Amino acid sequence: MRRHRRKPEELPVTVRAAGNKVDGGIHLDATNLSEGGAFLRSSLLFEVGELLHLEIPLASGQIVKASGKVVRVSKSRSTVQEPGMGIEFAILSPEDRQTLAAHLPTAEPARAKKDKRKS
């Protein structure tokens, strides 16, 4: 189960690979967003484990800056699953986390799996 509630939303995101010294970035679309990460639609895929720097402009005009790790890659081009990458935020300032939380739905996050350890 997911720890954070996702908001389906089309947002343009600027992506830079960590260590890349090239000015500018790649512009991809986020198709959903949560306090824990985002799914970026793209046929240009980074490797699982790669660290990316993201700039996410919200409808309010604020820009959230985060660093995240690629945790999932989908190469599928079906109508069910589009190609792209699941990004887990690794670094998000308290201010950006607060901005993002204010932008997302206020519903309860999904419950974490119960601890299955025996006493």
Helices and strands as residue ranges (DSSP letters): E 7-17, E 26-33, E 37-41, E 51-57, E 63-74, E 84-92, H 94-103
